[in-house]
Amino acid sequence: MTDCDNTAPQPDEQELFEHHRFTVDPGQTAMRIDLFLSDRIGSGVSRSRIQTAAEAGCIVVNGQPVRASYKIKPLDTIAVMLPTPPHELEVGPEDIPIDIAYEDDDLLVVNKAAGMVVHPAHGNYTGTLVNALMHHLRHLPLFCSGQTRPGLVHRIDKNTSGLLVVGKHEQATNALAKQFFDRTTSRRYAALAWGDMEGEEGTITGNIDRCPNDRTRRRVCPPEQGKHAITHWRVTERFGLVTLVECQLETGRTHQIRVHFEHIRHPLFNDEVYGGNRIVKGNPTTKFRQFIDNCFAVCPRQALHAQTLGFTHPRTGQPMHFETALPPDIAGAIAKWRTYVRYAPPPLDD
């Protein structure tokens, strides 16, 4: 998945949030659930909006998604699940440049730059991707609502770069959110990790939870705690003391790749939160320290990039696939490692 460093902890990108919960009265007569909810919720929530949520699988009765035509029964437990947290603060549009990889009437795909927070949170109420989207799409109803996550159904960390899909209306947003919730999307990340990975590919499995003594960090925890998380990886290129890997997410937990690679003692290069901003491998000679400092200067953040994104178009049903090149900072660090390995073989590891 904080949106990254020094912000309040944020939800995992696949999470749906319960906005309303009702238990049907014992004497309630049969009624369509969309009529029941539009009457119960009120506050300007239209029946069509409830029907849209139901189509996306976000109206749940007794733990199971139902259609808008479902007839409620006495003692049914009804929950309304939506991809945005309830009771969010209002934010405003800001004219901030964003790199749009694709856009149509239903959605857009953004190539987020490192350093940009995705959505407002404590300490980051302006300058976020949401502020930029609210300006770029200010003519659309969803982006005039004052919500803090309009159209956003997943997220990446502040200092991670790469691709995000954004719904431009409620139908598209709910349909995309359901795909992330059902894990039918595909995402691959490029990551530069400390150490020479054992084998050419592998899988990291480990539940992830917040660290009890530091709420901005996550950790791998025992199976009975946290949230289930799986990361698949494959070696792309080796440099002796660091390895370029491609990571595929099976789940989408906050800081998942960063936490999993720290757990297997291969923290991401220059990840200051998870121990990658120091010399993890190699003899710390003066020359080698200078080389690492130069690499850190070129790439002053964790070397992690959301490189590919695949999903089904919510209107057409067609498969969509997007890929973006490595940004200059990660590419620059990799180029330095290629040169170093070629002309000055790395020192033996301790």
Beta strands, then each sheet from edge to edge (+ up, - down):
strand 1: 17-23
strand 2: 59-61
strand 3: 64-65
strand 4: 77-82
strand 5: 100-103
strand 6: 107-112
strand 7: 161-167
strand 8: 186-194
strand 9: 201-205
strand 10: 208-211
strand 11: 214-220
strand 12: 230-238
strand 13: 242-249
strand 14: 304-312
strand 15: 319-323
sheet 1: 1+ 4- 2+ 3-
sheet 2: 5+ 6- 7+ 14+ 8- 13+ 12- 9+
sheet 3: 5+ 6- 7+ 14+ 15-
sheet 4: 10+ 11-
end
